[in-house]
Amino acid sequence: MTNCLFCRIVAGELPSKKVHEDEQTFAFEDIRPQAPTHVLVVPKKHLRGLKEAGPEDVELIGRCHLVAAQIARQRGIENGYRTVLNVGPGAGQSVFHLHVHLLGGRRLDWPPG
């Protein structure tokens, strides 16, 4: 999708601080980090959000979470991190390309906000 910010980052049209890339996913540092580790894991396939996902997207969504877990291990934050999917503008989703936030490296209280 040509006007999607994250599709343009995945395509290399816009700069990012890449953390991970494989055939199906791309992960990069958030430009407004909310924790010492704040990485976004996106599928390379454009998927507007979780509510638009279908049964064919199950493995891809799971893969995004497993990539987040791998990055958490690499960064040594396995004692506590959070993965977040914001769904819709009421939940804070501002880029409409499904993405998993990996947050860690500091205490994460509950409820989140």
C-alpha contacts under 8 A as a table, 3 or more apart, distances in Angstrom:
res1	aa1	res2	aa2	distance
1	M	4	C	5.71
1	M	7	C	6.33
1	M	46	H	6.80
2	T	7	C	7.05
2	T	8	R	6.88
3	N	7	C	7.82
3	N	8	R	7.54
4	C	7	C	5.23
4	C	8	R	6.26
4	C	95	V	7.86
4	C	96	F	7.57
4	C	97	H	7.26
5	L	8	R	5.23
5	L	9	I	6.37
5	L	95	V	7.16
6	F	9	I	4.91
6	F	10	V	6.12
6	F	42	V	7.65
6	F	95	V	7.64
6	F	97	H	6.57
7	C	10	V	5.09
7	C	11	A	6.11
7	C	44	K	7.11
7	C	46	H	6.79
7	C	97	H	7.86
8	R	11	A	5.02
8	R	12	G	6.26
8	R	13	E	5.12
8	R	14	L	5.84
9	I	12	G	5.11
9	I	13	E	5.78
9	I	14	L	4.80
9	I	15	P	6.36
9	I	16	S	6.61
10	V	13	E	7.63
10	V	26	F	6.50
10	V	44	K	6.57
11	A	14	L	7.77
12	G	15	P	6.62
16	S	28	F	6.31
16	S	29	E	7.15
17	K	28	F	5.32
17	K	29	E	5.51
18	K	21	E	7.58
18	K	26	F	7.57
18	K	27	A	5.97
18	K	28	F	4.31
18	K	29	E	6.70
19	V	26	F	7.82
19	V	27	A	5.31
19	V	28	F	4.93
19	V	29	E	6.88
19	V	39	V	7.83
20	H	25	T	7.87
20	H	26	F	5.77
20	H	27	A	4.93
20	H	28	F	6.91
21	E	24	Q	7.85
21	E	25	T	5.78
21	E	26	F	4.48
21	E	27	A	6.30
22	D	25	T	5.45
22	D	26	F	6.59
23	E	44	K	7.87
24	Q	43	P	5.81
24	Q	44	K	5.43
24	Q	45	K	7.27
24	Q	60	L	7.32
25	T	41	V	6.84
25	T	42	V	5.62
25	T	43	P	4.39
25	T	44	K	5.18
25	T	63	R	7.85
25	T	64	C	6.74
26	F	41	V	5.86
26	F	42	V	5.41
26	F	43	P	6.33
26	F	44	K	6.44
27	A	39	V	6.56
27	A	40	L	5.42
27	A	41	V	4.23
27	A	42	V	6.12
28	F	39	V	5.49
28	F	40	L	5.47
28	F	41	V	6.73
29	E	33	P	7.74
29	E	38	H	6.11
29	E	39	V	4.47
29	E	40	L	6.22
30	D	33	P	5.38
30	D	38	H	5.69
30	D	39	V	5.41
30	D	40	L	6.07
33	P	36	P	7.04
33	P	37	T	7.32
33	P	38	H	5.27
34	Q	37	T	7.92
34	Q	38	H	6.37
34	Q	103	L	7.38
35	A	38	H	5.65
35	A	103	L	5.92
35	A	104	G	5.92
35	A	105	G	6.42
35	A	106	R	6.43
36	P	103	L	7.64
36	P	104	G	6.37
36	P	105	G	5.18
36	P	106	R	6.77
37	T	102	L	7.06
37	T	103	L	5.41
37	T	104	G	5.04
37	T	105	G	5.70
38	H	101	H	6.62
38	H	102	L	5.42
38	H	103	L	4.69
38	H	104	G	6.82
39	V	101	H	5.82
39	V	102	L	5.08
39	V	103	L	6.85
40	L	99	H	6.12
40	L	100	V	5.58
40	L	101	H	4.76
40	L	102	L	6.26
41	V	64	C	5.93
41	V	65	H	7.91
41	V	67	V	7.32
41	V	68	A	6.71
41	V	99	H	5.49
41	V	100	V	5.06
41	V	101	H	6.52
41	V	102	L	7.56
42	V	64	C	6.66
42	V	97	H	7.59
42	V	98	L	6.32
42	V	99	H	4.59
42	V	100	V	6.52
43	P	46	H	6.88
43	P	47	L	7.60
43	P	60	L	6.87
43	P	61	I	7.69
43	P	64	C	6.80
43	P	98	L	7.18
43	P	99	H	7.21
46	H	97	H	6.12
46	H	98	L	7.60
47	L	50	L	7.87
47	L	52	E	7.16
47	L	53	A	6.89
47	L	96	F	7.93
47	L	97	H	5.39
47	L	98	L	5.58
48	R	52	E	6.28
48	R	53	A	7.88
48	R	96	F	4.91
48	R	97	H	4.32
48	R	98	L	5.51
49	G	52	E	5.43
49	G	53	A	6.54
49	G	87	V	6.42
49	G	88	G	7.68
49	G	96	F	6.18
49	G	97	H	5.70
49	G	98	L	4.28
49	G	99	H	7.68
50	L	53	A	5.11
50	L	85	L	7.72
50	L	87	V	6.30
50	L	98	L	6.40
51	K	87	V	6.99
53	A	56	E	7.81
53	A	57	D	5.97
54	G	57	D	5.47
54	G	58	V	7.24
55	P	58	V	5.58
56	E	59	E	7.49
57	D	60	L	5.25
57	D	61	I	6.18
58	V	61	I	5.40
58	V	62	G	6.23
59	E	62	G	5.06
59	E	63	R	5.96
60	L	63	R	4.96
60	L	64	C	6.35
61	I	64	C	5.21
61	I	65	H	6.71
62	G	65	H	5.23
62	G	66	L	6.31
63	R	66	L	4.96
63	R	67	V	6.08
64	C	67	V	5.17
64	C	68	A	6.32
64	C	99	H	7.96
64	C	100	V	6.72
65	H	68	A	4.97
65	H	69	A	6.32
65	H	83	T	7.28
65	H	100	V	6.99
66	L	69	A	4.96
66	L	70	Q	6.21
67	V	70	Q	4.98
67	V	71	I	6.25
68	A	71	I	5.16
68	A	72	A	6.19
68	A	83	T	7.37
68	A	100	V	7.71
68	A	102	L	5.98
69	A	72	A	4.99
69	A	73	R	6.29
70	Q	73	R	5.15
70	Q	74	Q	6.29
71	I	74	Q	4.97
71	I	75	R	6.16
72	A	75	R	5.13
72	A	76	G	6.11
72	A	77	I	5.34
72	A	78	E	5.86
72	A	81	Y	7.40
72	A	102	L	7.82
72	A	104	G	7.84
73	R	76	G	5.11
73	R	77	I	6.32
73	R	78	E	5.76
76	G	79	N	7.95
77	I	80	G	5.97
77	I	81	Y	6.46
77	I	104	G	6.32
77	I	105	G	5.91
78	E	81	Y	6.57
80	G	104	G	6.52
80	G	105	G	7.64
80	G	107	R	7.61
80	G	108	L	7.85
81	Y	102	L	7.07
81	Y	103	L	5.61
81	Y	104	G	4.37
81	Y	105	G	7.20
81	Y	108	L	7.47
82	R	101	H	7.76
82	R	102	L	5.84
82	R	103	L	5.17
82	R	104	G	6.42
82	R	108	L	7.75
83	T	100	V	6.21
83	T	101	H	5.38
83	T	102	L	4.76
83	T	103	L	6.43
84	V	100	V	5.54
84	V	101	H	5.00
84	V	102	L	6.79
85	L	98	L	7.66
85	L	99	H	6.46
85	L	100	V	5.17
85	L	101	H	6.56
86	N	91	A	5.43
86	N	92	G	6.04
86	N	93	Q	5.15
87	V	90	G	7.69
87	V	91	A	5.78
87	V	92	G	7.44
87	V	93	Q	5.87
88	G	91	A	5.60
88	G	92	G	6.69
88	G	93	Q	5.17
88	G	94	S	7.84
89	P	92	G	4.96
89	P	93	Q	4.80
89	P	94	S	6.27
90	G	93	Q	7.32
93	Q	96	F	6.87
95	V	98	L	7.97
104	G	107	R	7.50
104	G	108	L	7.43
108	L	112	P	7.51
109	D	112	P	6.12
110	W	113	G	7.79
